[in-house]
Amino acid sequence: MIPMLKYKDISRQTLEVEFIVGSMYFTIKDEYKRYVHCIFSIGRAREFVRILSNGEMAEVFDRGGDLLRVRPMRDDHLAIEIESKGMSKGFVLDKQQTQELSNWFQRVHKL
């Protein structure tokens, strides 16, 4: 079983990354429970492993045309931004969280 990753930041936003029935879900919620999300097929896991390993900026569209933007930052932090439903929300992961996310993608890719 692949566990869900869940992170909170200082502005009370939550990033959830989970694997459900062959799909990877990315959801960012704010303190008022407003959310944006992207859904990707399991086949895209390898692409995310490459993006995180190379430390490159990337924009990836999901099945519904929503945008997930990944941008490396200083001190091995990683910014994730989702544009969905006319809204945009972002989240910053620290070095340890970025490594956990990379490991998660590798586990999903092996399925």
Secondary structure as the mmCIF struct_conf table of DSSP 4:
data_model
#
loop_
_struct_conf.conf_type_id
_struct_conf.id
_struct_conf.beg_label_comp_id
_struct_conf.beg_label_asym_id
_struct_conf.beg_label_seq_id
_struct_conf.end_label_comp_id
_struct_conf.end_label_asym_id
_struct_conf.end_label_seq_id
HELX_LH_PP_P HELX_LH_PP_P1 ILE A 2 MET A 4
STRN STRN1 LEU A 5 LYS A 8
TURN_TY1_P TURN_TY1_P1 ILE A 10 SER A 11
BEND BEND1 ARG A 12 ARG A 12
STRN STRN2 THR A 14 ILE A 20
TURN_TY1_P TURN_TY1_P2 VAL A 21 GLY A 22
STRN STRN3 SER A 23 LYS A 29
TURN_TY1_P TURN_TY1_P3 GLU A 31 TYR A 32
BEND BEND2 LYS A 33 LYS A 33
STRN STRN4 TYR A 35 SER A 41
HELX_RH_3T_P HELX_RH_3T_P1 ILE A 42 ARG A 44
HELX_RH_AL_P HELX_RH_AL_P1 ALA A 45 ASN A 54
TURN_TY1_P TURN_TY1_P4 GLY A 55 GLY A 55
STRN STRN5 ALA A 58 PHE A 61
TURN_TY1_P TURN_TY1_P5 ARG A 63 GLY A 64
BEND BEND3 GLY A 65 GLY A 65
STRN STRN6 LEU A 67 PRO A 72
HELX_RH_3T_P HELX_RH_3T_P2 ARG A 74 ASP A 76
STRN STRN7 LEU A 78 SER A 84
TURN_TY1_P TURN_TY1_P6 LYS A 85 GLY A 86
STRN STRN8 MET A 87 LEU A 93
HELX_RH_AL_P HELX_RH_AL_P2 LYS A 95 HIS A 109
TURN_TY1_P TURN_TY1_P7 LYS A 110 LYS A 110
#
